[in-house]
Amino acid sequence: MDRNLALEAVRITEAAALAASRFVGLGDEKAADGAAVEAMHRTLSDLSVAGRIVIGEDVGDGTRLLPGLTLGNGTGPNVDVALDPLEGTTIAAKCGYNALSVVAFGEQGAFLPVPDIYMDKIAVGGDLPDGVIDLDRTPEDNLASVAAAKQVAVSDVMVCILDRPRHEELIGRVRDTGAKVMLISDGDVSGVVATAMQDHRVDMYMGWGGAPQGILAAAALRCLGGQMQGRLVVRSHDDQAEVRRYGLDDPSRKYGLSEMVRGPVMMAVTGVTDGLVAQGVRRIRDHAVTNSLVMRSKTGTLRYITSHHNLRLKQCDS
């Protein structure tokens, strides 16, 4: 893949973030998500690739970024695409913390296709021994393993967990070890990515979140370095039917990072609201500022991009 595609990726997430930012704090999740989807679709359509969406917006409302759809103008390389125009729709509606726009590109077959159900996830950043975490171990054993690898006490380890009733037991067990817990209201892509960023205090991510977001988080760790495992959580007959529809024969299978994301990938993330990994959009009259991360697995390069947008000159409705 052409490395210039990484900079095209940030143009895509900027467009989605700018569009969603018009609805931040207005309490309308559908309007915020719809604006982000429309802007991302429009920008992707002009891209010089022959693309296929693998991880997309499969919410059953006629959205234009469904898995399986083709995109781009067909003149460039064949790529697979994983995206979330607005990760954290509720966050954006409430002007909360951690709403993002995300897109990743990979070669054909790069992203594990997964249904929109839960995934049990565990992740850590780079520079740790292989196998330091394992979903088949207890939370206590994983915490002890990470603490030993980092040469710190368990009480110095910070674990990011989504603040959900389903995680009450997990949160209690982590705290009982003496480890610290950072609770986030939404946006588990941010939680996973933060484990690999040197300027954050997040050491681990644990818990259930969306399976498509798990693949996006794995793409980021593929670029930044780290370890991650995921396992689909099948809670109903409908979940079982979805797993079968995606051709996944063993729903209890544990996936490693290299199984969730294969080969070289590049990724862009733009903040919609302030969060763990990026500041949100700042809009002042006809001017807006966006903050993004652009990353490539081939080189391990992470770029921080701050862009200033003259909204009067934008071709899209920002």
C-alpha positions as protocol buffer text, in pm:
chain_id: "A"
residue {
  index: 1
  type: MET
  ca { x: 0 y: 0 z: 0 }
}
residue {
  index: 2
  type: ASP
  ca { x: 119 y: 348 z: -86 }
}
residue {
  index: 3
  type: ARG
  ca { x: 224 y: 532 z: 229 }
}
residue {
  index: 4
  type: ASN
  ca { x: 42 y: 840 z: 100 }
}
residue {
  index: 5
  type: LEU
  ca { x: -280 y: 650 z: 170 }
}
residue {
  index: 6
  type: ALA
  ca { x: -217 y: 711 z: 540 }
}
residue {
  index: 7
  type: LEU
  ca { x: -250 y: 1084 z: 488 }
}
residue {
  index: 8
  type: GLU
  ca { x: -563 y: 1029 z: 280 }
}
residue {
  index: 9
  type: ALA
  ca { x: -699 y: 832 z: 575 }
}
residue {
  index: 10
  type: VAL
  ca { x: -676 y: 1132 z: 806 }
}
residue {
  index: 11
  type: ARG
  ca { x: -866 y: 1344 z: 554 }
}
residue {
  index: 12
  type: ILE
  ca { x: -1146 y: 1088 z: 582 }
}
residue {
  index: 13
  type: THR
  ca { x: -1163 y: 1086 z: 961 }
}
residue {
  index: 14
  type: GLU
  ca { x: -1136 y: 1465 z: 975 }
}
residue {
  index: 15
  type: ALA
  ca { x: -1441 y: 1497 z: 750 }
}
residue {
  index: 16
  type: ALA
  ca { x: -1644 y: 1259 z: 966 }
}
residue {
  index: 17
  type: ALA
  ca { x: -1533 y: 1428 z: 1289 }
}
residue {
  index: 18
  type: LEU
  ca { x: -1614 y: 1775 z: 1159 }
}
residue {
  index: 19
  type: ALA
  ca { x: -1960 y: 1663 z: 1051 }
}
residue {
  index: 20
  type: ALA
  ca { x: -2034 y: 1490 z: 1382 }
}
residue {
  index: 21
  type: SER
  ca { x: -1905 y: 1786 z: 1583 }
}
residue {
  index: 22
  type: ARG
  ca { x: -2204 y: 1993 z: 1473 }
}
residue {
  index: 23
  type: PHE
  ca { x: -2423 y: 1768 z: 1688 }
}
residue {
  index: 24
  type: VAL
  ca { x: -2203 y: 1729 z: 1996 }
}
residue {
  index: 25
  type: GLY
  ca { x: -2404 y: 1795 z: 2311 }
}
residue {
  index: 26
  type: LEU
  ca { x: -2742 y: 1815 z: 2134 }
}
residue {
  index: 27
  type: GLY
  ca { x: -2864 y: 1479 z: 2264 }
}
residue {
  index: 28
  type: ASP
  ca { x: -2936 y: 1336 z: 1919 }
}
residue {
  index: 29
  type: GLU
  ca { x: -2728 y: 1022 z: 1864 }
}
residue {
  index: 30
  type: LYS
  ca { x: -2880 y: 940 z: 1525 }
}
residue {
  index: 31
  type: ALA
  ca { x: -2813 y: 1287 z: 1387 }
}
residue {
  index: 32
  type: ALA
  ca { x: -2450 y: 1282 z: 1500 }
}
residue {
  index: 33
  type: ASP
  ca { x: -2389 y: 932 z: 1365 }
}
residue {
  index: 34
  type: GLY
  ca { x: -2575 y: 1001 z: 1042 }
}
residue {
  index: 35
  type: ALA
  ca { x: -2368 y: 1313 z: 973 }
}
residue {
  index: 36
  type: ALA
  ca { x: -2044 y: 1125 z: 1036 }
}
residue {
  index: 37
  type: VAL
  ca { x: -2150 y: 834 z: 813 }
}
residue {
  index: 38
  type: GLU
  ca { x: -2252 y: 1065 z: 528 }
}
residue {
  index: 39
  type: ALA
  ca { x: -1929 y: 1265 z: 544 }
}
residue {
  index: 40
  type: MET
  ca { x: -1710 y: 956 z: 560 }
}
residue {
  index: 41
  type: HIS
  ca { x: -1896 y: 792 z: 272 }
}
residue {
  index: 42
  type: ARG
  ca { x: -1859 y: 1102 z: 57 }
}
residue {
  index: 43
  type: THR
  ca { x: -1486 y: 1130 z: 124 }
}
residue {
  index: 44
  type: LEU
  ca { x: -1421 y: 760 z: 75 }
}
residue {
  index: 45
  type: SER
  ca { x: -1604 y: 764 z: -257 }
}
residue {
  index: 46
  type: ASP
  ca { x: -1343 y: 1000 z: -401 }
}
residue {
  index: 47
  type: LEU
  ca { x: -1047 y: 795 z: -281 }
}
residue {
  index: 48
  type: SER
  ca { x: -819 y: 640 z: -545 }
}
residue {
  index: 49
  type: VAL
  ca { x: -861 y: 280 z: -430 }
}
residue {
  index: 50
  type: ALA
  ca { x: -1069 y: -25 z: -509 }
}
residue {
  index: 51
  type: GLY
  ca { x: -1190 y: -79 z: -155 }
}
residue {
  index: 52
  type: ARG
  ca { x: -1413 y: -325 z: 25 }
}
residue {
  index: 53
  type: ILE
  ca { x: -1561 y: -262 z: 369 }
}
residue {
  index: 54
  type: VAL
  ca { x: -1494 y: -546 z: 613 }
}
residue {
  index: 55
  type: ILE
  ca { x: -1568 y: -369 z: 942 }
}
residue {
  index: 56
  type: GLY
  ca { x: -1837 y: -105 z: 898 }
}
residue {
  index: 57
  type: GLU
  ca { x: -2170 y: 31 z: 1012 }
}
residue {
  index: 58
  type: ASP
  ca { x: -2404 y: -269 z: 1023 }
}
residue {
  index: 59
  type: VAL
  ca { x: -2692 y: -121 z: 1220 }
}
residue {
  index: 60
  type: GLY
  ca { x: -2984 y: -213 z: 998 }
}
residue {
  index: 61
  type: ASP
  ca { x: -3097 y: 142 z: 919 }
}
residue {
  index: 62
  type: GLY
  ca { x: -2993 y: 168 z: 556 }
}
residue {
  index: 63
  type: THR
  ca { x: -2654 y: 313 z: 635 }
}
residue {
  index: 64
  type: ARG
  ca { x: -2417 y: 352 z: 341 }
}
residue {
  index: 65
  type: LEU
  ca { x: -2110 y: 194 z: 501 }
}
residue {
  index: 66
  type: LEU
  ca { x: -2222 y: -165 z: 538 }
}
residue {
  index: 67
  type: PRO
  ca { x: -1971 y: -451 z: 549 }
}
residue {
  index: 68
  type: GLY
  ca { x: -1930 y: -598 z: 203 }
}
residue {
  index: 69
  type: LEU
  ca { x: -1985 y: -276 z: 12 }
}
residue {
  index: 70
  type: THR
  ca { x: -1726 y: -146 z: -230 }
}
residue {
  index: 71
  type: LEU
  ca { x: -1593 y: 207 z: -219 }
}
residue {
  index: 72
  type: GLY
  ca { x: -1338 y: 438 z: -379 }
}
residue {
  index: 73
  type: ASN
  ca { x: -1317 y: 537 z: -745 }
}
residue {
  index: 74
  type: GLY
  ca { x: -1162 y: 204 z: -846 }
}
residue {
  index: 75
  type: THR
  ca { x: -840 y: 350 z: -987 }
}
residue {
  index: 76
  type: GLY
  ca { x: -597 y: 253 z: -712 }
}
residue {
  index: 77
  type: PRO
  ca { x: -490 y: -54 z: -515 }
}
residue {
  index: 78
  type: ASN
  ca { x: -725 y: -320 z: -382 }
}
residue {
  index: 79
  type: VAL
  ca { x: -770 y: -260 z: -10 }
}
residue {
  index: 80
  type: ASP
  ca { x: -987 y: -380 z: 274 }
}
residue {
  index: 81
  type: VAL
  ca { x: -1132 y: -116 z: 502 }
}
residue {
  index: 82
  type: ALA
  ca { x: -1228 y: -112 z: 869 }
}
residue {
  index: 83
  type: LEU
  ca { x: -1409 y: 195 z: 992 }
}
residue {
  index: 84
  type: ASP
  ca { x: -1627 y: 358 z: 1251 }
}
residue {
  index: 85
  type: PRO
  ca { x: -1741 y: 707 z: 1150 }
}
residue {
  index: 86
  type: LEU
  ca { x: -1841 y: 787 z: 1508 }
}
residue {
  index: 87
  type: GLU
  ca { x: -1717 y: 556 z: 1780 }
}
residue {
  index: 88
  type: GLY
  ca { x: -1916 y: 670 z: 2080 }
}
residue {
  index: 89
  type: THR
  ca { x: -2247 y: 805 z: 1950 }
}
residue {
  index: 90
  type: THR
  ca { x: -2385 y: 845 z: 2301 }
}
residue {
  index: 91
  type: ILE
  ca { x: -2067 y: 1023 z: 2408 }
}
residue {
  index: 92
  type: ALA
  ca { x: -2102 y: 1272 z: 2124 }
}
residue {
  index: 93
  type: ALA
  ca { x: -2470 y: 1333 z: 2197 }
}
residue {
  index: 94
  type: LYS
  ca { x: -2390 y: 1405 z: 2562 }
}
residue {
  index: 95
  type: CYS
  ca { x: -2061 y: 1590 z: 2493 }
}
residue {
  index: 96
  type: GLY
  ca { x: -1881 y: 1319 z: 2687 }
}
residue {
  index: 97
  type: TYR
  ca { x: -1530 y: 1179 z: 2671 }
}
residue {
  index: 98
  type: ASN
  ca { x: -1362 y: 964 z: 2403 }
}
residue {
  index: 99
  type: ALA
  ca { x: -1575 y: 1002 z: 2086 }
}
residue {
  index: 100
  type: LEU
  ca { x: -1364 y: 929 z: 1778 }
}
residue {
  index: 101
  type: SER
  ca { x: -1375 y: 885 z: 1403 }
}
residue {
  index: 102
  type: VAL
  ca { x: -1166 y: 588 z: 1291 }
}
residue {
  index: 103
  type: VAL
  ca { x: -1059 y: 430 z: 960 }
}
residue {
  index: 104
  type: ALA
  ca { x: -800 y: 163 z: 880 }
}
residue {
  index: 105
  type: PHE
  ca { x: -673 y: 26 z: 549 }
}
residue {
  index: 106
  type: GLY
  ca { x: -513 y: -310 z: 489 }
}
residue {
  index: 107
  type: GLU
  ca { x: -439 y: -550 z: 209 }
}
residue {
  index: 108
  type: GLN
  ca { x: -710 y: -795 z: 107 }
}
residue {
  index: 109
  type: GLY
  ca { x: -783 y: -1029 z: 396 }
}
residue {
  index: 110
  type: ALA
  ca { x: -629 y: -798 z: 653 }
}
residue {
  index: 111
  type: PHE
  ca { x: -925 y: -771 z: 891 }
}
residue {
  index: 112
  type: LEU
  ca { x: -1112 y: -1055 z: 1059 }
}
residue {
  index: 113
  type: PRO
  ca { x: -1481 y: -1015 z: 967 }
}
residue {
  index: 114
  type: VAL
  ca { x: -1687 y: -1018 z: 1285 }
}
residue {
  index: 115
  type: PRO
  ca { x: -2056 y: -958 z: 1358 }
}
residue {
  index: 116
  type: ASP
  ca { x: -2180 y: -666 z: 1565 }
}
residue {
  index: 117
  type: ILE
  ca { x: -2191 y: -854 z: 1894 }
}
residue {
  index: 118
  type: TYR
  ca { x: -1978 y: -839 z: 2207 }
}
residue {
  index: 119
  type: MET
  ca { x: -1615 y: -942 z: 2226 }
}
residue {
  index: 120
  type: ASP
  ca { x: -1424 y: -1016 z: 2545 }
}
residue {
  index: 121
  type: LYS
  ca { x: -1093 y: -830 z: 2515 }
}
residue {
  index: 122
  type: ILE
  ca { x: -762 y: -796 z: 2690 }
}
residue {
  index: 123
  type: ALA
  ca { x: -478 y: -575 z: 2570 }
}
residue {
  index: 124
  type: VAL
  ca { x: -145 y: -427 z: 2672 }
}
residue {
  index: 125
  type: GLY
  ca { x: 105 y: -199 z: 2503 }
}
residue {
  index: 126
  type: GLY
  ca { x: 440 y: -288 z: 2352 }
}
residue {
  index: 127
  type: ASP
  ca { x: 781 y: -378 z: 2498 }
}
residue {
  index: 128
  type: LEU
  ca { x: 645 y: -666 z: 2706 }
}
residue {
  index: 129
  type: PRO
  ca { x: 728 y: -1038 z: 2672 }
}
residue {
  index: 130
  type: ASP
  ca { x: 507 y: -1241 z: 2440 }
}
residue {
  index: 131
  type: GLY
  ca { x: 228 y: -1415 z: 2625 }
}
residue {
  index: 132
  type: VAL
  ca { x: 220 y: -1169 z: 2913 }
}
residue {
  index: 133
  type: ILE
  ca { x: -162 y: -1169 z: 2893 }
}
residue {
  index: 134
  type: ASP
  ca { x: -407 y: -1447 z: 2819 }
}
residue {
  index: 135
  type: LEU
  ca { x: -788 y: -1448 z: 2818 }
}
residue {
  index: 136
  type: ASP
  ca { x: -783 y: -1798 z: 2964 }
}
residue {
  index: 137
  type: ARG
  ca { x: -613 y: -1674 z: 3280 }
}
residue {
  index: 138
  type: THR
  ca { x: -790 y: -1506 z: 3567 }
}
residue {
  index: 139
  type: PRO
  ca { x: -780 y: -1126 z: 3596 }
}
residue {
  index: 140
  type: GLU
  ca { x: -561 y: -1171 z: 3903 }
}
residue {
  index: 141
  type: ASP
  ca { x: -307 y: -1382 z: 3715 }
}
residue {
  index: 142
  type: ASN
  ca { x: -297 y: -1140 z: 3423 }
}
residue {
  index: 143
  type: LEU
  ca { x: -240 y: -846 z: 3657 }
}
residue {
  index: 144
  type: ALA
  ca { x: 41 y: -1030 z: 3835 }
}
residue {
  index: 145
  type: SER
  ca { x: 200 y: -1119 z: 3501 }
}
residue {
  index: 146
  type: VAL
  ca { x: 189 y: -762 z: 3368 }
}
residue {
  index: 147
  type: ALA
  ca { x: 319 y: -618 z: 3695 }
}
residue {
  index: 148
  type: ALA
  ca { x: 611 y: -862 z: 3693 }
}
residue {
  index: 149
  type: ALA
  ca { x: 692 y: -784 z: 3329 }
}
residue {
  index: 150
  type: LYS
  ca { x: 688 y: -410 z: 3402 }
}
residue {
  index: 151
  type: GLN
  ca { x: 885 y: -465 z: 3723 }
}
residue {
  index: 152
  type: VAL
  ca { x: 630 y: -278 z: 3932 }
}
residue {
  index: 153
  type: ALA
  ca { x: 389 y: -368 z: 4209 }
}
residue {
  index: 154
  type: VAL
  ca { x: 37 y: -474 z: 4112 }
}
residue {
  index: 155
  type: SER
  ca { x: -82 y: -162 z: 4293 }
}
residue {
  index: 156
  type: ASP
  ca { x: 99 y: 46 z: 4029 }
}
residue {
  index: 157
  type: VAL
  ca { x: -93 y: -110 z: 3739 }
}
residue {
  index: 158
  type: MET
  ca { x: -378 y: 91 z: 3581 }
}
residue {
  index: 159
  type: VAL
  ca { x: -654 y: -104 z: 3408 }
}
residue {
  index: 160
  type: CYS
  ca { x: -905 y: 61 z: 3173 }
}
residue {
  index: 161
  type: ILE
  ca { x: -1254 y: -92 z: 3183 }
}
residue {
  index: 162
  type: LEU
  ca { x: -1587 y: 20 z: 3037 }
}
residue {
  index: 163
  type: ASP
  ca { x: -1818 y: 140 z: 3315 }
}
residue {
  index: 164
  type: ARG
  ca { x: -2100 y: -111 z: 3267 }
}
residue {
  index: 165
  type: PRO
  ca { x: -2310 y: -324 z: 3507 }
}
residue {
  index: 166
  type: ARG
  ca { x: -2175 y: -634 z: 3330 }
}
residue {
  index: 167
  type: HIS
  ca { x: -1828 y: -543 z: 3455 }
}
residue {
  index: 168
  type: GLU
  ca { x: -1912 y: -504 z: 3825 }
}
residue {
  index: 169
  type: GLU
  ca { x: -1749 y: -835 z: 3919 }
}
residue {
  index: 170
  type: LEU
  ca { x: -1442 y: -771 z: 3703 }
}
residue {
  index: 171
  type: ILE
  ca { x: -1395 y: -423 z: 3848 }
}
residue {
  index: 172
  type: GLY
  ca { x: -1421 y: -561 z: 4200 }
}
residue {
  index: 173
  type: ARG
  ca { x: -1170 y: -836 z: 4137 }
}
residue {
  index: 174
  type: VAL
  ca { x: -920 y: -595 z: 3982 }
}
residue {
  index: 175
  type: ARG
  ca { x: -952 y: -355 z: 4273 }
}
residue {
  index: 176
  type: ASP
  ca { x: -921 y: -638 z: 4524 }
}
residue {
  index: 177
  type: THR
  ca { x: -569 y: -702 z: 4392 }
}
residue {
  index: 178
  type: GLY
  ca { x: -476 y: -342 z: 4471 }
}
residue {
  index: 179
  type: ALA
  ca { x: -460 y: -243 z: 4103 }
}
residue {
  index: 180
  type: LYS
  ca { x: -615 y: 84 z: 3989 }
}
residue {
  index: 181
  type: VAL
  ca { x: -917 y: 103 z: 3759 }
}
residue {
  index: 182
  type: MET
  ca { x: -987 y: 377 z: 3506 }
}
residue {
  index: 183
  type: LEU
  ca { x: -1356 y: 363 z: 3419 }
}
residue {
  index: 184
  type: ILE
  ca { x: -1466 y: 504 z: 3085 }
}
residue {
  index: 185
  type: SER
  ca { x: -1828 y: 555 z: 2981 }
}
residue {
  index: 186
  type: ASP
  ca { x: -1772 y: 444 z: 2622 }
}
residue {
  index: 187
  type: GLY
  ca { x: -1510 y: 434 z: 2348 }
}
residue {
  index: 188
  type: ASP
  ca { x: -1315 y: 117 z: 2411 }
}
residue {
  index: 189
  type: VAL
  ca { x: -1103 y: 175 z: 2100 }
}
residue {
  index: 190
  type: SER
  ca { x: -950 y: 465 z: 2294 }
}
residue {
  index: 191
  type: GLY
  ca { x: -902 y: 245 z: 2598 }
}
residue {
  index: 192
  type: VAL
  ca { x: -707 y: -17 z: 2404 }
}
residue {
  index: 193
  type: VAL
  ca { x: -503 y: 238 z: 2206 }
}
residue {
  index: 194
  type: ALA
  ca { x: -406 y: 419 z: 2526 }
}
residue {
  index: 195
  type: THR
  ca { x: -221 y: 110 z: 2649 }
}
residue {
  index: 196
  type: ALA
  ca { x: 31 y: 155 z: 2366 }
}
residue {
  index: 197
  type: MET
  ca { x: 88 y: 528 z: 2403 }
}
residue {
  index: 198
  type: GLN
  ca { x: 385 y: 623 z: 2615 }
}
residue {
  index: 199
  type: ASP
  ca { x: 230 y: 941 z: 2753 }
}
residue {
  index: 200
  type: HIS
  ca { x: -66 y: 762 z: 2912 }
}
residue {
  index: 201
  type: ARG
  ca { x: -96 y: 581 z: 3244 }
}
residue {
  index: 202
  type: VAL
  ca { x: -310 y: 298 z: 3108 }
}
residue {
  index: 203
  type: ASP
  ca { x: -129 y: -37 z: 3139 }
}
residue {
  index: 204
  type: MET
  ca { x: -405 y: -281 z: 3045 }
}
residue {
  index: 205
  type: TYR
  ca { x: -750 y: -298 z: 2894 }
}
residue {
  index: 206
  type: MET
  ca { x: -1000 y: -562 z: 3006 }
}
residue {
  index: 207
  type: GLY
  ca { x: -1365 y: -640 z: 2946 }
}
residue {
  index: 208
  type: TRP
  ca { x: -1645 y: -674 z: 2694 }
}
residue {
  index: 209
  type: GLY
  ca { x: -1702 y: -427 z: 2414 }
}
residue {
  index: 210
  type: GLY
  ca { x: -1816 y: -433 z: 2055 }
}
residue {
  index: 211
  type: ALA
  ca { x: -1647 y: -692 z: 1833 }
}
residue {
  index: 212
  type: PRO
  ca { x: -1605 y: -452 z: 1535 }
}
residue {
  index: 213
  type: GLN
  ca { x: -1440 y: -202 z: 1768 }
}
residue {
  index: 214
  type: GLY
  ca { x: -1214 y: -484 z: 1884 }
}
residue {
  index: 215
  type: ILE
  ca { x: -1083 y: -526 z: 1529 }
}
residue {
  index: 216
  type: LEU
  ca { x: -1024 y: -151 z: 1498 }
}
residue {
  index: 217
  type: ALA
  ca { x: -838 y: -150 z: 1829 }
}
residue {
  index: 218
  type: ALA
  ca { x: -630 y: -446 z: 1711 }
}
residue {
  index: 219
  type: ALA
  ca { x: -541 y: -253 z: 1393 }
}
residue {
  index: 220
  type: ALA
  ca { x: -409 y: 31 z: 1608 }
}
residue {
  index: 221
  type: LEU
  ca { x: -200 y: -204 z: 1821 }
}
residue {
  index: 222
  type: ARG
  ca { x: -68 y: -362 z: 1502 }
}
residue {
  index: 223
  type: CYS
  ca { x: 72 y: -18 z: 1418 }
}
residue {
  index: 224
  type: LEU
  ca { x: 178 y: 96 z: 1765 }
}
residue {
  index: 225
  type: GLY
  ca { x: 296 y: -233 z: 1913 }
}
residue {
  index: 226
  type: GLY
  ca { x: 124 y: -434 z: 2180 }
}
residue {
  index: 227
  type: GLN
  ca { x: -60 y: -755 z: 2253 }
}
residue {
  index: 228
  type: MET
  ca { x: -430 y: -825 z: 2238 }
}
residue {
  index: 229
  type: GLN
  ca { x: -665 y: -1120 z: 2252 }
}
residue {
  index: 230
  type: GLY
  ca { x: -1037 y: -1132 z: 2180 }
}
residue {
  index: 231
  type: ARG
  ca { x: -1316 y: -1386 z: 2202 }
}
residue {
  index: 232
  type: LEU
  ca { x: -1669 y: -1340 z: 2072 }
}
residue {
  index: 233
  type: VAL
  ca { x: -1941 y: -1340 z: 2337 }
}
residue {
  index: 234
  type: VAL
  ca { x: -2245 y: -1534 z: 2214 }
}
residue {
  index: 235
  type: ARG
  ca { x: -2541 y: -1459 z: 2440 }
}
residue {
  index: 236
  type: SER
  ca { x: -2843 y: -1553 z: 2230 }
}
residue {
  index: 237
  type: HIS
  ca { x: -2971 y: -1746 z: 1929 }
}
residue {
  index: 238
  type: ASP
  ca { x: -2951 y: -1424 z: 1731 }
}
residue {
  index: 239
  type: ASP
  ca { x: -2582 y: -1394 z: 1819 }
}
residue {
  index: 240
  type: GLN
  ca { x: -2528 y: -1755 z: 1713 }
}
residue {
  index: 241
  type: ALA
  ca { x: -2699 y: -1686 z: 1381 }
}
residue {
  index: 242
  type: GLU
  ca { x: -2478 y: -1381 z: 1324 }
}
residue {
  index: 243
  type: VAL
  ca { x: -2163 y: -1579 z: 1400 }
}
residue {
  index: 244
  type: ARG
  ca { x: -2267 y: -1845 z: 1148 }
}
residue {
  index: 245
  type: ARG
  ca { x: -2353 y: -1578 z: 890 }
}
residue {
  index: 246
  type: TYR
  ca { x: -1997 y: -1451 z: 915 }
}
residue {
  index: 247
  type: GLY
  ca { x: -1859 y: -1800 z: 861 }
}
residue {
  index: 248
  type: LEU
  ca { x: -1699 y: -1829 z: 1205 }
}
residue {
  index: 249
  type: ASP
  ca { x: -1727 y: -2198 z: 1291 }
}
residue {
  index: 250
  type: ASP
  ca { x: -1599 y: -2180 z: 1648 }
}
residue {
  index: 251
  type: PRO
  ca { x: -1752 y: -1886 z: 1839 }
}
residue {
  index: 252
  type: SER
  ca { x: -1550 y: -1977 z: 2150 }
}
residue {
  index: 253
  type: ARG
  ca { x: -1219 y: -1940 z: 1966 }
}
residue {
  index: 254
  type: LYS
  ca { x: -961 y: -1707 z: 2119 }
}
residue {
  index: 255
  type: TYR
  ca { x: -811 y: -1472 z: 1860 }
}
residue {
  index: 256
  type: GLY
  ca { x: -467 y: -1319 z: 1889 }
}
residue {
  index: 257
  type: LEU
  ca { x: -365 y: -984 z: 1746 }
}
residue {
  index: 258
  type: SER
  ca { x: -215 y: -1134 z: 1430 }
}
residue {
  index: 259
  type: GLU
  ca { x: -538 y: -1328 z: 1367 }
}
residue {
  index: 260
  type: MET
  ca { x: -760 y: -1023 z: 1408 }
}
residue {
  index: 261
  type: VAL
  ca { x: -541 y: -807 z: 1184 }
}
residue {
  index: 262
  type: ARG
  ca { x: -299 y: -954 z: 929 }
}
residue {
  index: 263
  type: GLY
  ca { x: -24 y: -792 z: 728 }
}
residue {
  index: 264
  type: PRO
  ca { x: 56 y: -422 z: 688 }
}
residue {
  index: 265
  type: VAL
  ca { x: -210 y: -173 z: 790 }
}
residue {
  index: 266
  type: MET
  ca { x: -239 y: 203 z: 819 }
}
residue {
  index: 267
  type: MET
  ca { x: -488 y: 387 z: 1033 }
}
residue {
  index: 268
  type: ALA
  ca { x: -618 y: 732 z: 1119 }
}
residue {
  index: 269
  type: VAL
  ca { x: -806 y: 847 z: 1428 }
}
residue {
  index: 270
  type: THR
  ca { x: -958 y: 1194 z: 1475 }
}
residue {
  index: 271
  type: GLY
  ca { x: -1107 y: 1315 z: 1801 }
}
residue {
  index: 272
  type: VAL
  ca { x: -1469 y: 1428 z: 1798 }
}
residue {
  index: 273
  type: THR
  ca { x: -1475 y: 1505 z: 2170 }
}
residue {
  index: 274
  type: ASP
  ca { x: -1177 y: 1523 z: 2405 }
}
residue {
  index: 275
  type: GLY
  ca { x: -1047 y: 1183 z: 2504 }
}
residue {
  index: 276
  type: LEU
  ca { x: -762 y: 955 z: 2601 }
}
residue {
  index: 277
  type: VAL
  ca { x: -588 y: 967 z: 2263 }
}
residue {
  index: 278
  type: ALA
  ca { x: -696 y: 1292 z: 2093 }
}
residue {
  index: 279
  type: GLN
  ca { x: -855 y: 1626 z: 2165 }
}
residue {
  index: 280
  type: GLY
  ca { x: -1195 y: 1689 z: 2012 }
}
residue {
  index: 281
  type: VAL
  ca { x: -1298 y: 1929 z: 1740 }
}
residue {
  index: 282
  type: ARG
  ca { x: -1281 y: 2298 z: 1827 }
}
residue {
  index: 283
  type: ARG
  ca { x: -1522 y: 2514 z: 1625 }
}
residue {
  index: 284
  type: ILE
  ca { x: -1511 y: 2895 z: 1635 }
}
residue {
  index: 285
  type: ARG
  ca { x: -1738 y: 3062 z: 1381 }
}
residue {
  index: 286
  type: ASP
  ca { x: -1594 y: 2977 z: 1036 }
}
residue {
  index: 287
  type: HIS
  ca { x: -1287 y: 2802 z: 1174 }
}
residue {
  index: 288
  type: ALA
  ca { x: -1233 y: 2453 z: 1316 }
}
residue {
  index: 289
  type: VAL
  ca { x: -934 y: 2267 z: 1457 }
}
residue {
  index: 290
  type: THR
  ca { x: -904 y: 1888 z: 1449 }
}
residue {
  index: 291
  type: ASN
  ca { x: -652 y: 1663 z: 1622 }
}
residue {
  index: 292
  type: SER
  ca { x: -564 y: 1326 z: 1471 }
}
residue {
  index: 293
  type: LEU
  ca { x: -329 y: 1031 z: 1495 }
}
residue {
  index: 294
  type: VAL
  ca { x: -196 y: 863 z: 1182 }
}
residue {
  index: 295
  type: MET
  ca { x: -9 y: 533 z: 1212 }
}
residue {
  index: 296
  type: ARG
  ca { x: 153 y: 270 z: 991 }
}
residue {
  index: 297
  type: SER
  ca { x: 242 y: -83 z: 1092 }
}
residue {
  index: 298
  type: LYS
  ca { x: 524 y: -113 z: 835 }
}
residue {
  index: 299
  type: THR
  ca { x: 736 y: 154 z: 1002 }
}
residue {
  index: 300
  type: GLY
  ca { x: 574 y: 186 z: 1344 }
}
residue {
  index: 301
  type: THR
  ca { x: 544 y: 558 z: 1280 }
}
residue {
  index: 302
  type: LEU
  ca { x: 288 y: 755 z: 1480 }
}
residue {
  index: 303
  type: ARG
  ca { x: 212 y: 1108 z: 1364 }
}
residue {
  index: 304
  type: TYR
  ca { x: 10 y: 1366 z: 1552 }
}
residue {
  index: 305
  type: ILE
  ca { x: -167 y: 1599 z: 1311 }
}
residue {
  index: 306
  type: THR
  ca { x: -338 y: 1923 z: 1407 }
}
residue {
  index: 307
  type: SER
  ca { x: -535 y: 2070 z: 1117 }
}
residue {
  index: 308
  type: HIS
  ca { x: -694 y: 2411 z: 1085 }
}
residue {
  index: 309
  type: HIS
  ca { x: -1003 y: 2418 z: 864 }
}
residue {
  index: 310
  type: ASN
  ca { x: -1157 y: 2720 z: 695 }
}
residue {
  index: 311
  type: LEU
  ca { x: -1518 y: 2605 z: 697 }
}
residue {
  index: 312
  type: ARG
  ca { x: -1627 y: 2864 z: 442 }
}
residue {
  index: 313
  type: LEU
  ca { x: -1400 y: 2702 z: 184 }
}
residue {
  index: 314
  type: LYS
  ca { x: -1487 y: 2341 z: 265 }
}
residue {
  index: 315
  type: GLN
  ca { x: -1658 y: 2164 z: -19 }
}
residue {
  index: 316
  type: CYS
  ca { x: -1851 y: 1943 z: 220 }
}
residue {
  index: 317
  type: ASP
  ca { x: -2118 y: 2062 z: 460 }
}
residue {
  index: 318
  type: SER
  ca { x: -1912 y: 2086 z: 779 }
}
